[in-house]
Amino acid sequence: MQINDRERIRVGHGAYLVGAFKLGPDTEYLGPDDATSWYNRNLRIFSNLQAMTSDPTDRILVIIGAGHLPILRLRASQPGAASATSRTHAT
């Protein structure tokens, strides 16, 4: 399996949702707070990408770690978001 394989990305994203997320009330919600921070970071990245465009035909090349892809792809696929084309290549 390659680093940018869709299944590997899906499994990796699951680690954010299941792994440390289990650290709940007994740890002052360290798991959910960490996940919230990760989502916030990715939403800010997406906001910055949107701010870089002024025309619907503008294109941006984004080179980013595979761990960011699930959230960015989800946001880009939502109604009202800029059209996103993803070409993922392993290195």
Secondary structure, DSSP 4 states (H G I P E B T S, - for coil): --TT-HHHHHHHHHHHHHTGGG--GGGTSHHHHHHHHHHHHHHHHHHHHHHT-SSTT--------GGGHHHHHHHHTSTTSPP--------
